[in-house]
């Protein structure tokens, strides 16, 4: 793959940076503190196993899945090359 003026390994550096950004974004979104016993959106009970596995849980599985699907719709690679942004 031709990389122009980019140095050797620049593509891998871009991939690593994109993955590191996604991991940091996910860590920043994690709740902290005690979890709720009932979902804050639909008031469904949250099982004890989920509260134990996910610290600070506030949503049931169904509401969390719906929230994650809508949040992922706006993600794109901001570190892409200028050419990929022009397309």
N, CA, C and O atoms as a Maestro MAE file, in Angstrom:
{
 s_m_m2io_version
 :::
 2.0.0
}

f_m_ct {
 s_m_title
 :::
 protein
 m_atom[348] {
  # First column is atom index #
  i_m_mmod_type
  r_m_x_coord
  r_m_y_coord
  r_m_z_coord
  i_m_residue_number
  s_m_chain_name
  s_m_pdb_residue_name
  s_m_pdb_atom_name
  i_m_atomic_number
  :::
  1 25 0.845 -1.171 0.000 1 A "UNK " " N  " 7
  2 3 0.000 0.000 0.000 1 A "UNK " " CA " 6
  3 2 0.892 1.235 0.000 1 A "UNK " " C  " 6
  4 15 1.823 1.329 0.799 1 A "UNK " " O  " 8
  5 25 0.618 2.164 -0.873 2 A "UNK " " N  " 7
  6 3 1.381 3.405 -0.932 2 A "UNK " " CA " 6
  7 2 0.918 4.329 0.182 2 A "UNK " " C  " 6
  8 15 -0.279 4.561 0.345 2 A "UNK " " O  " 8
  9 25 1.862 4.852 0.943 3 A "UNK " " N  " 7
  10 3 1.514 5.733 2.061 3 A "UNK " " CA " 6
  11 2 2.018 7.146 1.870 3 A "UNK " " C  " 6
  12 15 1.937 7.948 2.800 3 A "UNK " " O  " 8
  13 25 2.541 7.487 0.687 4 A "UNK " " N  " 7
  14 3 3.013 8.850 0.459 4 A "UNK " " CA " 6
  15 2 4.185 9.181 1.352 4 A "UNK " " C  " 6
  16 15 5.175 8.451 1.391 4 A "UNK " " O  " 8
  17 25 4.072 10.281 2.069 5 A "UNK " " N  " 7
  18 3 5.157 10.738 2.936 5 A "UNK " " CA " 6
  19 2 5.136 10.092 4.315 5 A "UNK " " C  " 6
  20 15 6.029 10.335 5.127 5 A "UNK " " O  " 8
  21 25 4.141 9.285 4.581 6 A "UNK " " N  " 7
  22 3 4.043 8.635 5.891 6 A "UNK " " CA " 6
  23 2 5.182 7.640 6.070 6 A "UNK " " C  " 6
  24 15 5.634 7.005 5.118 6 A "UNK " " O  " 8
  25 25 5.625 7.524 7.296 7 A "UNK " " N  " 7
  26 3 6.723 6.618 7.597 7 A "UNK " " CA " 6
  27 2 6.286 5.169 7.647 7 A "UNK " " C  " 6
  28 15 5.097 4.857 7.581 7 A "UNK " " O  " 8
  29 25 7.265 4.291 7.763 8 A "UNK " " N  " 7
  30 3 6.963 2.869 7.898 8 A "UNK " " CA " 6
  31 2 6.171 2.644 9.176 8 A "UNK " " C  " 6
  32 15 6.501 3.199 10.225 8 A "UNK " " O  " 8
  33 25 5.150 1.847 9.089 9 A "UNK " " N  " 7
  34 3 4.336 1.546 10.265 9 A "UNK " " CA " 6
  35 2 3.267 2.571 10.560 9 A "UNK " " C  " 6
  36 15 2.570 2.451 11.568 9 A "UNK " " O  " 8
  37 25 3.110 3.583 9.710 10 A "UNK " " N  " 7
  38 3 2.122 4.632 9.964 10 A "UNK " " CA " 6
  39 2 0.700 4.082 9.951 10 A "UNK " " C  " 6
  40 15 -0.147 4.520 10.729 10 A "UNK " " O  " 8
  41 25 0.445 3.129 9.074 11 A "UNK " " N  " 7
  42 3 -0.897 2.551 9.005 11 A "UNK " " CA " 6
  43 2 -1.203 1.809 10.300 11 A "UNK " " C  " 6
  44 15 -2.294 1.945 10.853 11 A "UNK " " O  " 8
  45 25 -0.246 1.025 10.782 12 A "UNK " " N  " 7
  46 3 -0.463 0.301 12.037 12 A "UNK " " CA " 6
  47 2 -0.608 1.270 13.199 12 A "UNK " " C  " 6
  48 15 -1.407 1.032 14.104 12 A "UNK " " O  " 8
  49 25 0.155 2.363 13.188 13 A "UNK " " N  " 7
  50 3 0.019 3.371 14.242 13 A "UNK " " CA " 6
  51 2 -1.388 3.968 14.240 13 A "UNK " " C  " 6
  52 15 -1.963 4.220 15.299 13 A "UNK " " O  " 8
  53 25 -1.936 4.190 13.051 14 A "UNK " " N  " 7
  54 3 -3.281 4.732 12.944 14 A "UNK " " CA " 6
  55 2 -4.298 3.730 13.493 14 A "UNK " " C  " 6
  56 15 -5.223 4.116 14.209 14 A "UNK " " O  " 8
  57 25 -4.134 2.463 13.165 15 A "UNK " " N  " 7
  58 3 -5.037 1.427 13.668 15 A "UNK " " CA " 6
  59 2 -4.940 1.341 15.190 15 A "UNK " " C  " 6
  60 15 -5.960 1.288 15.877 15 A "UNK " " O  " 8
  61 25 -3.720 1.328 15.714 16 A "UNK " " N  " 7
  62 3 -3.526 1.252 17.168 16 A "UNK " " CA " 6
  63 2 -4.161 2.448 17.876 16 A "UNK " " C  " 6
  64 15 -4.785 2.292 18.926 16 A "UNK " " O  " 8
  65 25 -4.002 3.640 17.301 17 A "UNK " " N  " 7
  66 3 -4.568 4.838 17.910 17 A "UNK " " CA " 6
  67 2 -6.088 4.792 17.889 17 A "UNK " " C  " 6
  68 15 -6.730 5.210 18.853 17 A "UNK " " O  " 8
  69 25 -6.672 4.295 16.814 18 A "UNK " " N  " 7
  70 3 -8.124 4.192 16.713 18 A "UNK " " CA " 6
  71 2 -8.664 3.221 17.758 18 A "UNK " " C  " 6
  72 15 -9.672 3.501 18.405 18 A "UNK " " O  " 8
  73 25 -7.998 2.086 17.922 19 A "UNK " " N  " 7
  74 3 -8.424 1.102 18.925 19 A "UNK " " CA " 6
  75 2 -8.261 1.677 20.335 19 A "UNK " " C  " 6
  76 15 -9.145 1.515 21.175 19 A "UNK " " O  " 8
  77 25 -7.142 2.341 20.594 20 A "UNK " " N  " 7
  78 3 -6.909 2.934 21.915 20 A "UNK " " CA " 6
  79 2 -7.965 3.989 22.228 20 A "UNK " " C  " 6
  80 15 -8.432 4.074 23.364 20 A "UNK " " O  " 8
  81 25 -8.348 4.793 21.236 21 A "UNK " " N  " 7
  82 3 -9.397 5.793 21.445 21 A "UNK " " CA " 6
  83 2 -10.730 5.136 21.777 21 A "UNK " " C  " 6
  84 15 -11.446 5.601 22.663 21 A "UNK " " O  " 8
  85 25 -11.069 4.064 21.077 22 A "UNK " " N  " 7
  86 3 -12.338 3.368 21.326 22 A "UNK " " CA " 6
  87 2 -12.353 2.750 22.716 22 A "UNK " " C  " 6
  88 15 -13.374 2.807 23.401 22 A "UNK " " O  " 8
  89 25 -11.243 2.160 23.145 23 A "UNK " " N  " 7
  90 3 -11.163 1.564 24.482 23 A "UNK " " CA " 6
  91 2 -11.301 2.646 25.542 23 A "UNK " " C  " 6
  92 15 -12.025 2.463 26.520 23 A "UNK " " O  " 8
  93 25 -10.619 3.766 25.361 24 A "UNK " " N  " 7
  94 3 -10.709 4.859 26.339 24 A "UNK " " CA " 6
  95 2 -12.120 5.436 26.393 24 A "UNK " " C  " 6
  96 15 -12.618 5.750 27.474 24 A "UNK " " O  " 8
  97 25 -12.769 5.578 25.236 25 A "UNK " " N  " 7
  98 3 -14.138 6.091 25.190 25 A "UNK " " CA " 6
  99 2 -15.071 5.143 25.940 25 A "UNK " " C  " 6
  100 15 -15.944 5.593 26.680 25 A "UNK " " O  " 8
  101 25 -14.893 3.832 25.754 26 A "UNK " " N  " 7
  102 3 -15.722 2.850 26.452 26 A "UNK " " CA " 6
  103 2 -15.473 2.895 27.956 26 A "UNK " " C  " 6
  104 15 -16.417 2.818 28.742 26 A "UNK " " O  " 8
  105 25 -14.226 3.018 28.358 27 A "UNK " " N  " 7
  106 3 -13.912 3.095 29.798 27 A "UNK " " CA " 6
  107 2 -14.503 4.348 30.426 27 A "UNK " " C  " 6
  108 15 -14.968 4.307 31.565 27 A "UNK " " O  " 8
  109 25 -14.491 5.453 29.706 28 A "UNK " " N  " 7
  110 3 -15.046 6.691 30.243 28 A "UNK " " CA " 6
  111 2 -16.558 6.622 30.408 28 A "UNK " " C  " 6
  112 15 -17.118 7.315 31.256 28 A "UNK " " O  " 8
  113 25 -17.225 5.793 29.607 29 A "UNK " " N  " 7
  114 3 -18.676 5.669 29.684 29 A "UNK " " CA " 6
  115 2 -19.139 4.709 30.770 29 A "UNK " " C  " 6
  116 15 -20.330 4.663 31.077 29 A "UNK " " O  " 8
  117 25 -18.224 3.939 31.359 30 A "UNK " " N  " 7
  118 3 -18.614 2.992 32.405 30 A "UNK " " CA " 6
  119 2 -19.108 3.734 33.642 30 A "UNK " " C  " 6
  120 15 -18.518 4.728 34.067 30 A "UNK " " O  " 8
  121 25 -20.184 3.240 34.198 31 A "UNK " " N  " 7
  122 3 -20.728 3.819 35.422 31 A "UNK " " CA " 6
  123 2 -19.875 3.398 36.611 31 A "UNK " " C  " 6
  124 15 -19.192 2.375 36.572 31 A "UNK " " O  " 8
  125 25 -19.924 4.181 37.640 32 A "UNK " " N  " 7
  126 3 -19.210 3.857 38.874 32 A "UNK " " CA " 6
  127 2 -20.207 3.928 40.025 32 A "UNK " " C  " 6
  128 15 -21.257 4.562 39.917 32 A "UNK " " O  " 8
  129 25 -19.864 3.274 41.119 33 A "UNK " " N  " 7
  130 3 -20.717 3.308 42.290 33 A "UNK " " CA " 6
  131 2 -21.735 2.189 42.303 33 A "UNK " " C  " 6
  132 15 -21.669 1.284 41.470 33 A "UNK " " O  " 8
  133 25 -22.670 2.233 43.227 34 A "UNK " " N  " 7
  134 3 -23.657 1.157 43.334 34 A "UNK " " CA " 6
  135 2 -24.649 1.200 42.177 34 A "UNK " " C  " 6
  136 15 -25.008 2.271 41.687 34 A "UNK " " O  " 8
  137 25 -25.082 0.025 41.754 35 A "UNK " " N  " 7
  138 3 -26.054 -0.069 40.675 35 A "UNK " " CA " 6
  139 2 -27.474 0.053 41.200 35 A "UNK " " C  " 6
  140 15 -27.714 -0.006 42.406 35 A "UNK " " O  " 8
  141 25 -28.405 0.223 40.284 36 A "UNK " " N  " 7
  142 3 -29.813 0.328 40.642 36 A "UNK " " CA " 6
  143 2 -30.456 -1.058 40.662 36 A "UNK " " C  " 6
  144 15 -30.006 -1.966 39.964 36 A "UNK " " O  " 8
  145 25 -31.492 -1.214 41.450 37 A "UNK " " N  " 7
  146 3 -32.202 -2.492 41.490 37 A "UNK " " CA " 6
  147 2 -33.246 -2.576 40.373 37 A "UNK " " C  " 6
  148 15 -33.665 -3.671 39.997 37 A "UNK " " O  " 8
  149 25 -33.668 -1.420 39.842 38 A "UNK " " N  " 7
  150 3 -34.634 -1.368 38.751 38 A "UNK " " CA " 6
  151 2 -34.120 -0.416 37.679 38 A "UNK " " C  " 6
  152 15 -33.467 0.582 37.983 38 A "UNK " " O  " 8
  153 25 -34.419 -0.735 36.421 39 A "UNK " " N  " 7
  154 3 -33.988 0.061 35.271 39 A "UNK " " CA " 6
  155 2 -34.536 1.483 35.384 39 A "UNK " " C  " 6
  156 15 -35.709 1.674 35.704 39 A "UNK " " O  " 8
  157 25 -33.705 2.462 35.126 40 A "UNK " " N  " 7
  158 3 -34.158 3.845 35.239 40 A "UNK " " CA " 6
  159 2 -35.027 4.271 34.048 40 A "UNK " " C  " 6
  160 15 -35.675 5.315 34.117 40 A "UNK " " O  " 8
  161 25 -35.056 3.504 32.978 41 A "UNK " " N  " 7
  162 3 -35.895 3.858 31.827 41 A "UNK " " CA " 6
  163 2 -37.233 3.129 31.829 41 A "UNK " " C  " 6
  164 15 -38.274 3.754 31.626 41 A "UNK " " O  " 8
  165 25 -37.224 1.804 32.057 42 A "UNK " " N  " 7
  166 3 -38.478 1.033 31.953 42 A "UNK " " CA " 6
  167 2 -38.931 0.466 33.301 42 A "UNK " " C  " 6
  168 15 -39.994 -0.151 33.373 42 A "UNK " " O  " 8
  169 25 -38.169 0.655 34.345 43 A "UNK " " N  " 7
  170 3 -38.482 0.202 35.707 43 A "UNK " " CA " 6
  171 2 -38.533 -1.318 35.845 43 A "UNK " " C  " 6
  172 15 -39.117 -1.829 36.801 43 A "UNK " " O  " 8
  173 25 -37.931 -2.044 34.905 44 A "UNK " " N  " 7
  174 3 -37.849 -3.504 35.018 44 A "UNK " " CA " 6
  175 2 -36.788 -3.855 36.060 44 A "UNK " " C  " 6
  176 15 -35.798 -3.136 36.192 44 A "UNK " " O  " 8
  177 25 -36.976 -4.943 36.800 45 A "UNK " " N  " 7
  178 3 -35.965 -5.325 37.785 45 A "UNK " " CA " 6
  179 2 -34.655 -5.728 37.108 45 A "UNK " " C  " 6
  180 15 -34.659 -6.387 36.068 45 A "UNK " " O  " 8
  181 25 -33.543 -5.327 37.705 46 A "UNK " " N  " 7
  182 3 -32.219 -5.704 37.209 46 A "UNK " " CA " 6
  183 2 -31.725 -6.850 38.085 46 A "UNK " " C  " 6
  184 15 -31.615 -6.692 39.301 46 A "UNK " " O  " 8
  185 25 -31.426 -8.002 37.487 47 A "UNK " " N  " 7
  186 3 -30.998 -9.163 38.282 47 A "UNK " " CA " 6
  187 2 -29.725 -8.874 39.084 47 A "UNK " " C  " 6
  188 15 -28.882 -8.074 38.679 47 A "UNK " " O  " 8
  189 25 -29.615 -9.541 40.218 48 A "UNK " " N  " 7
  190 3 -28.450 -9.354 41.091 48 A "UNK " " CA " 6
  191 2 -27.149 -9.715 40.375 48 A "UNK " " C  " 6
  192 15 -26.119 -9.078 40.600 48 A "UNK " " O  " 8
  193 25 -27.191 -10.727 39.520 49 A "UNK " " N  " 7
  194 3 -25.988 -11.135 38.790 49 A "UNK " " CA " 6
  195 2 -25.508 -10.010 37.873 49 A "UNK " " C  " 6
  196 15 -24.304 -9.789 37.751 49 A "UNK " " O  " 8
  197 25 -26.431 -9.298 37.227 50 A "UNK " " N  " 7
  198 3 -26.044 -8.170 36.364 50 A "UNK " " CA " 6
  199 2 -25.492 -7.021 37.202 50 A "UNK " " C  " 6
  200 15 -24.511 -6.386 36.815 50 A "UNK " " O  " 8
  201 25 -26.113 -6.754 38.341 51 A "UNK " " N  " 7
  202 3 -25.610 -5.680 39.217 51 A "UNK " " CA " 6
  203 2 -24.202 -5.999 39.722 51 A "UNK " " C  " 6
  204 15 -23.377 -5.103 39.898 51 A "UNK " " O  " 8
  205 25 -23.941 -7.282 39.953 52 A "UNK " " N  " 7
  206 3 -22.613 -7.686 40.419 52 A "UNK " " CA " 6
  207 2 -21.584 -7.624 39.284 52 A "UNK " " C  " 6
  208 15 -20.440 -7.226 39.503 52 A "UNK " " O  " 8
  209 25 -21.992 -8.017 38.079 53 A "UNK " " N  " 7
  210 3 -21.070 -8.065 36.943 53 A "UNK " " CA " 6
  211 2 -20.771 -6.678 36.372 53 A "UNK " " C  " 6
  212 15 -19.676 -6.445 35.860 53 A "UNK " " O  " 8
  213 25 -21.728 -5.762 36.456 54 A "UNK " " N  " 7
  214 3 -21.574 -4.429 35.861 54 A "UNK " " CA " 6
  215 2 -21.717 -3.383 36.966 54 A "UNK " " C  " 6
  216 15 -22.834 -2.987 37.297 54 A "UNK " " O  " 8
  217 25 -20.602 -2.934 37.539 55 A "UNK " " N  " 7
  218 3 -20.681 -1.931 38.604 55 A "UNK " " CA " 6
  219 2 -21.377 -0.653 38.112 55 A "UNK " " C  " 6
  220 15 -21.092 -0.163 37.019 55 A "UNK " " O  " 8
  221 25 -22.275 -0.132 38.918 56 A "UNK " " N  " 7
  222 3 -22.966 1.105 38.567 56 A "UNK " " CA " 6
  223 2 -24.026 0.942 37.501 56 A "UNK " " C  " 6
  224 15 -24.416 1.923 36.866 56 A "UNK " " O  " 8
  225 25 -24.505 -0.283 37.287 57 A "UNK " " N  " 7
  226 3 -25.503 -0.525 36.237 57 A "UNK " " CA " 6
  227 2 -26.768 0.275 36.520 57 A "UNK " " C  " 6
  228 15 -27.236 0.345 37.657 57 A "UNK " " O  " 8
  229 25 -27.312 0.876 35.464 58 A "UNK " " N  " 7
  230 3 -28.500 1.710 35.610 58 A "UNK " " CA " 6
  231 2 -29.622 1.284 34.671 58 A "UNK " " C  " 6
  232 15 -30.766 1.710 34.830 58 A "UNK " " O  " 8
  233 25 -29.289 0.430 33.674 59 A "UNK " " N  " 7
  234 3 -30.276 0.017 32.684 59 A "UNK " " CA " 6
  235 2 -30.373 -1.503 32.619 59 A "UNK " " C  " 6
  236 15 -29.396 -2.211 32.863 59 A "UNK " " O  " 8
  237 25 -31.572 -1.996 32.285 60 A "UNK " " N  " 7
  238 3 -31.728 -3.426 32.054 60 A "UNK " " CA " 6
  239 2 -31.055 -3.770 30.724 60 A "UNK " " C  " 6
  240 15 -30.638 -2.872 29.992 60 A "UNK " " O  " 8
  241 25 -30.948 -5.046 30.411 61 A "UNK " " N  " 7
  242 3 -30.245 -5.480 29.198 61 A "UNK " " CA " 6
  243 2 -30.918 -4.914 27.946 61 A "UNK " " C  " 6
  244 15 -30.231 -4.435 27.043 61 A "UNK " " O  " 8
  245 25 -32.240 -4.962 27.881 62 A "UNK " " N  " 7
  246 3 -32.950 -4.481 26.690 62 A "UNK " " CA " 6
  247 2 -32.733 -2.984 26.476 62 A "UNK " " C  " 6
  248 15 -32.460 -2.553 25.356 62 A "UNK " " O  " 8
  249 25 -32.849 -2.197 27.531 63 A "UNK " " N  " 7
  250 3 -32.651 -0.745 27.403 63 A "UNK " " CA " 6
  251 2 -31.193 -0.418 27.096 63 A "UNK " " C  " 6
  252 15 -30.915 0.499 26.323 63 A "UNK " " O  " 8
  253 25 -30.263 -1.155 27.693 64 A "UNK " " N  " 7
  254 3 -28.847 -0.919 27.420 64 A "UNK " " CA " 6
  255 2 -28.520 -1.224 25.969 64 A "UNK " " C  " 6
  256 15 -27.758 -0.495 25.333 64 A "UNK " " O  " 8
  257 25 -29.097 -2.309 25.437 65 A "UNK " " N  " 7
  258 3 -28.858 -2.671 24.045 65 A "UNK " " CA " 6
  259 2 -29.400 -1.589 23.109 65 A "UNK " " C  " 6
  260 15 -28.729 -1.222 22.144 65 A "UNK " " O  " 8
  261 25 -30.585 -1.081 23.375 66 A "UNK " " N  " 7
  262 3 -31.163 -0.020 22.551 66 A "UNK " " CA " 6
  263 2 -30.311 1.241 22.635 66 A "UNK " " C  " 6
  264 15 -30.106 1.925 21.632 66 A "UNK " " O  " 8
  265 25 -29.822 1.544 23.816 67 A "UNK " " N  " 7
  266 3 -28.964 2.725 24.008 67 A "UNK " " CA " 6
  267 2 -27.654 2.575 23.248 67 A "UNK " " C  " 6
  268 15 -27.192 3.526 22.618 67 A "UNK " " O  " 8
  269 25 -27.052 1.392 23.301 68 A "UNK " " N  " 7
  270 3 -25.784 1.154 22.612 68 A "UNK " " CA " 6
  271 2 -25.939 1.230 21.101 68 A "UNK " " C  " 6
  272 15 -25.047 1.732 20.416 68 A "UNK " " O  " 8
  273 25 -27.049 0.743 20.570 69 A "UNK " " N  " 7
  274 3 -27.272 0.769 19.128 69 A "UNK " " CA " 6
  275 2 -27.412 2.200 18.621 69 A "UNK " " C  " 6
  276 15 -26.892 2.526 17.555 69 A "UNK " " O  " 8
  277 25 -28.101 3.053 19.361 70 A "UNK " " N  " 7
  278 3 -28.261 4.439 18.916 70 A "UNK " " CA " 6
  279 2 -26.977 5.224 19.104 70 A "UNK " " C  " 6
  280 15 -26.696 6.132 18.322 70 A "UNK " " O  " 8
  281 25 -26.186 4.900 20.125 71 A "UNK " " N  " 7
  282 3 -24.933 5.619 20.367 71 A "UNK " " CA " 6
  283 2 -23.877 5.268 19.326 71 A "UNK " " C  " 6
  284 15 -23.053 6.117 18.985 71 A "UNK " " O  " 8
  285 25 -23.879 4.044 18.816 72 A "UNK " " N  " 7
  286 3 -22.866 3.609 17.858 72 A "UNK " " CA " 6
  287 2 -23.114 4.153 16.459 72 A "UNK " " C  " 6
  288 15 -22.218 4.092 15.617 72 A "UNK " " O  " 8
  289 25 -24.292 4.680 16.187 73 A "UNK " " N  " 7
  290 3 -24.624 5.137 14.838 73 A "UNK " " CA " 6
  291 2 -23.779 6.333 14.404 73 A "UNK " " C  " 6
  292 15 -23.558 6.513 13.207 73 A "UNK " " O  " 8
  293 25 -23.307 7.144 15.325 74 A "UNK " " N  " 7
  294 3 -22.573 8.352 14.951 74 A "UNK " " CA " 6
  295 2 -21.069 8.210 14.988 74 A "UNK " " C  " 6
  296 15 -20.372 9.215 14.844 74 A "UNK " " O  " 8
  297 25 -20.532 7.025 15.171 75 A "UNK " " N  " 7
  298 3 -19.092 6.858 15.282 75 A "UNK " " CA " 6
  299 2 -18.440 6.763 13.909 75 A "UNK " " C  " 6
  300 15 -18.971 6.122 13.002 75 A "UNK " " O  " 8
  301 25 -17.298 7.398 13.765 76 A "UNK " " N  " 7
  302 3 -16.497 7.265 12.560 76 A "UNK " " CA " 6
  303 2 -15.047 7.527 12.919 76 A "UNK " " C  " 6
  304 15 -14.752 8.049 13.994 76 A "UNK " " O  " 8
  305 25 -14.155 7.172 12.032 77 A "UNK " " N  " 7
  306 3 -12.721 7.298 12.284 77 A "UNK " " CA " 6
  307 2 -12.275 8.727 12.020 77 A "UNK " " C  " 6
  308 15 -12.176 9.139 10.865 77 A "UNK " " O  " 8
  309 25 -12.006 9.486 13.071 78 A "UNK " " N  " 7
  310 3 -11.570 10.871 12.921 78 A "UNK " " CA " 6
  311 2 -10.109 10.978 12.515 78 A "UNK " " C  " 6
  312 15 -9.666 12.049 12.102 78 A "UNK " " O  " 8
  313 25 -9.354 9.898 12.623 79 A "UNK " " N  " 7
  314 3 -7.941 9.933 12.284 79 A "UNK " " CA " 6
  315 2 -7.674 9.435 10.872 79 A "UNK " " C  " 6
  316 15 -6.524 9.185 10.511 79 A "UNK " " O  " 8
  317 25 -8.706 9.291 10.085 80 A "UNK " " N  " 7
  318 3 -8.533 8.799 8.731 80 A "UNK " " CA " 6
  319 2 -7.710 9.757 7.892 80 A "UNK " " C  " 6
  320 15 -7.574 10.934 8.227 80 A "UNK " " O  " 8
  321 25 -7.168 9.252 6.813 81 A "UNK " " N  " 7
  322 3 -6.372 10.114 5.937 81 A "UNK " " CA " 6
  323 2 -7.276 11.160 5.289 81 A "UNK " " C  " 6
  324 15 -8.496 11.005 5.251 81 A "UNK " " O  " 8
  325 25 -6.663 12.217 4.784 82 A "UNK " " N  " 7
  326 3 -7.418 13.279 4.146 82 A "UNK " " CA " 6
  327 2 -8.199 12.729 2.958 82 A "UNK " " C  " 6
  328 15 -9.339 13.131 2.729 82 A "UNK " " O  " 8
  329 25 -7.598 11.813 2.200 83 A "UNK " " N  " 7
  330 3 -8.288 11.242 1.053 83 A "UNK " " CA " 6
  331 2 -9.556 10.507 1.468 83 A "UNK " " C  " 6
  332 15 -10.580 10.614 0.793 83 A "UNK " " O  " 8
  333 25 -9.502 9.756 2.577 84 A "UNK " " N  " 7
  334 3 -10.678 9.001 2.989 84 A "UNK " " CA " 6
  335 2 -11.773 9.935 3.490 84 A "UNK " " C  " 6
  336 15 -12.949 9.579 3.425 84 A "UNK " " O  " 8
  337 25 -11.426 11.108 3.984 85 A "UNK " " N  " 7
  338 3 -12.424 12.057 4.445 85 A "UNK " " CA " 6
  339 2 -13.086 12.804 3.288 85 A "UNK " " C  " 6
  340 15 -14.201 13.308 3.427 85 A "UNK " " O  " 8
  341 25 -12.403 12.875 2.154 86 A "UNK " " N  " 7
  342 3 -12.951 13.588 1.002 86 A "UNK " " CA " 6
  343 2 -13.945 12.755 0.219 86 A "UNK " " C  " 6
  344 15 -14.714 13.297 -0.574 86 A "UNK " " O  " 8
  345 25 -13.946 11.458 0.426 87 A "UNK " " N  " 7
  346 3 -14.831 10.583 -0.344 87 A "UNK " " CA " 6
  347 2 -16.244 10.649 0.153 87 A "UNK " " C  " 6
  348 15 -17.121 9.973 -0.385 87 A "UNK " " O  " 8
  :::
 }
 m_bond[347] {
  # First column is bond index #
  i_m_from
  i_m_to
  i_m_order
  :::
  1 1 2 1
  2 2 3 1
  3 3 4 2
  4 3 5 1
  5 5 6 1
  6 6 7 1
  7 7 8 2
  8 7 9 1
  9 9 10 1
  10 10 11 1
  11 11 12 2
  12 11 13 1
  13 13 14 1
  14 14 15 1
  15 15 16 2
  16 15 17 1
  17 17 18 1
  18 18 19 1
  19 19 20 2
  20 19 21 1
  21 21 22 1
  22 22 23 1
  23 23 24 2
  24 23 25 1
  25 25 26 1
  26 26 27 1
  27 27 28 2
  28 27 29 1
  29 29 30 1
  30 30 31 1
  31 31 32 2
  32 31 33 1
  33 33 34 1
  34 34 35 1
  35 35 36 2
  36 35 37 1
  37 37 38 1
  38 38 39 1
  39 39 40 2
  40 39 41 1
  41 41 42 1
  42 42 43 1
  43 43 44 2
  44 43 45 1
  45 45 46 1
  46 46 47 1
  47 47 48 2
  48 47 49 1
  49 49 50 1
  50 50 51 1
  51 51 52 2
  52 51 53 1
  53 53 54 1
  54 54 55 1
  55 55 56 2
  56 55 57 1
  57 57 58 1
  58 58 59 1
  59 59 60 2
  60 59 61 1
  61 61 62 1
  62 62 63 1
  63 63 64 2
  64 63 65 1
  65 65 66 1
  66 66 67 1
  67 67 68 2
  68 67 69 1
  69 69 70 1
  70 70 71 1
  71 71 72 2
  72 71 73 1
  73 73 74 1
  74 74 75 1
  75 75 76 2
  76 75 77 1
  77 77 78 1
  78 78 79 1
  79 79 80 2
  80 79 81 1
  81 81 82 1
  82 82 83 1
  83 83 84 2
  84 83 85 1
  85 85 86 1
  86 86 87 1
  87 87 88 2
  88 87 89 1
  89 89 90 1
  90 90 91 1
  91 91 92 2
  92 91 93 1
  93 93 94 1
  94 94 95 1
  95 95 96 2
  96 95 97 1
  97 97 98 1
  98 98 99 1
  99 99 100 2
  100 99 101 1
  101 101 102 1
  102 102 103 1
  103 103 104 2
  104 103 105 1
  105 105 106 1
  106 106 107 1
  107 107 108 2
  108 107 109 1
  109 109 110 1
  110 110 111 1
  111 111 112 2
  112 111 113 1
  113 113 114 1
  114 114 115 1
  115 115 116 2
  116 115 117 1
  117 117 118 1
  118 118 119 1
  119 119 120 2
  120 119 121 1
  121 121 122 1
  122 122 123 1
  123 123 124 2
  124 123 125 1
  125 125 126 1
  126 126 127 1
  127 127 128 2
  128 127 129 1
  129 129 130 1
  130 130 131 1
  131 131 132 2
  132 131 133 1
  133 133 134 1
  134 134 135 1
  135 135 136 2
  136 135 137 1
  137 137 138 1
  138 138 139 1
  139 139 140 2
  140 139 141 1
  141 141 142 1
  142 142 143 1
  143 143 144 2
  144 143 145 1
  145 145 146 1
  146 146 147 1
  147 147 148 2
  148 147 149 1
  149 149 150 1
  150 150 151 1
  151 151 152 2
  152 151 153 1
  153 153 154 1
  154 154 155 1
  155 155 156 2
  156 155 157 1
  157 157 158 1
  158 158 159 1
  159 159 160 2
  160 159 161 1
  161 161 162 1
  162 162 163 1
  163 163 164 2
  164 163 165 1
  165 165 166 1
  166 166 167 1
  167 167 168 2
  168 167 169 1
  169 169 170 1
  170 170 171 1
  171 171 172 2
  172 171 173 1
  173 173 174 1
  174 174 175 1
  175 175 176 2
  176 175 177 1
  177 177 178 1
  178 178 179 1
  179 179 180 2
  180 179 181 1
  181 181 182 1
  182 182 183 1
  183 183 184 2
  184 183 185 1
  185 185 186 1
  186 186 187 1
  187 187 188 2
  188 187 189 1
  189 189 190 1
  190 190 191 1
  191 191 192 2
  192 191 193 1
  193 193 194 1
  194 194 195 1
  195 195 196 2
  196 195 197 1
  197 197 198 1
  198 198 199 1
  199 199 200 2
  200 199 201 1
  201 201 202 1
  202 202 203 1
  203 203 204 2
  204 203 205 1
  205 205 206 1
  206 206 207 1
  207 207 208 2
  208 207 209 1
  209 209 210 1
  210 210 211 1
  211 211 212 2
  212 211 213 1
  213 213 214 1
  214 214 215 1
  215 215 216 2
  216 215 217 1
  217 217 218 1
  218 218 219 1
  219 219 220 2
  220 219 221 1
  221 221 222 1
  222 222 223 1
  223 223 224 2
  224 223 225 1
  225 225 226 1
  226 226 227 1
  227 227 228 2
  228 227 229 1
  229 229 230 1
  230 230 231 1
  231 231 232 2
  232 231 233 1
  233 233 234 1
  234 234 235 1
  235 235 236 2
  236 235 237 1
  237 237 238 1
  238 238 239 1
  239 239 240 2
  240 239 241 1
  241 241 242 1
  242 242 243 1
  243 243 244 2
  244 243 245 1
  245 245 246 1
  246 246 247 1
  247 247 248 2
  248 247 249 1
  249 249 250 1
  250 250 251 1
  251 251 252 2
  252 251 253 1
  253 253 254 1
  254 254 255 1
  255 255 256 2
  256 255 257 1
  257 257 258 1
  258 258 259 1
  259 259 260 2
  260 259 261 1
  261 261 262 1
  262 262 263 1
  263 263 264 2
  264 263 265 1
  265 265 266 1
  266 266 267 1
  267 267 268 2
  268 267 269 1
  269 269 270 1
  270 270 271 1
  271 271 272 2
  272 271 273 1
  273 273 274 1
  274 274 275 1
  275 275 276 2
  276 275 277 1
  277 277 278 1
  278 278 279 1
  279 279 280 2
  280 279 281 1
  281 281 282 1
  282 282 283 1
  283 283 284 2
  284 283 285 1
  285 285 286 1
  286 286 287 1
  287 287 288 2
  288 287 289 1
  289 289 290 1
  290 290 291 1
  291 291 292 2
  292 291 293 1
  293 293 294 1
  294 294 295 1
  295 295 296 2
  296 295 297 1
  297 297 298 1
  298 298 299 1
  299 299 300 2
  300 299 301 1
  301 301 302 1
  302 302 303 1
  303 303 304 2
  304 303 305 1
  305 305 306 1
  306 306 307 1
  307 307 308 2
  308 307 309 1
  309 309 310 1
  310 310 311 1
  311 311 312 2
  312 311 313 1
  313 313 314 1
  314 314 315 1
  315 315 316 2
  316 315 317 1
  317 317 318 1
  318 318 319 1
  319 319 320 2
  320 319 321 1
  321 321 322 1
  322 322 323 1
  323 323 324 2
  324 323 325 1
  325 325 326 1
  326 326 327 1
  327 327 328 2
  328 327 329 1
  329 329 330 1
  330 330 331 1
  331 331 332 2
  332 331 333 1
  333 333 334 1
  334 334 335 1
  335 335 336 2
  336 335 337 1
  337 337 338 1
  338 338 339 1
  339 339 340 2
  340 339 341 1
  341 341 342 1
  342 342 343 1
  343 343 344 2
  344 343 345 1
  345 345 346 1
  346 346 347 1
  347 347 348 2
  :::
 }
}
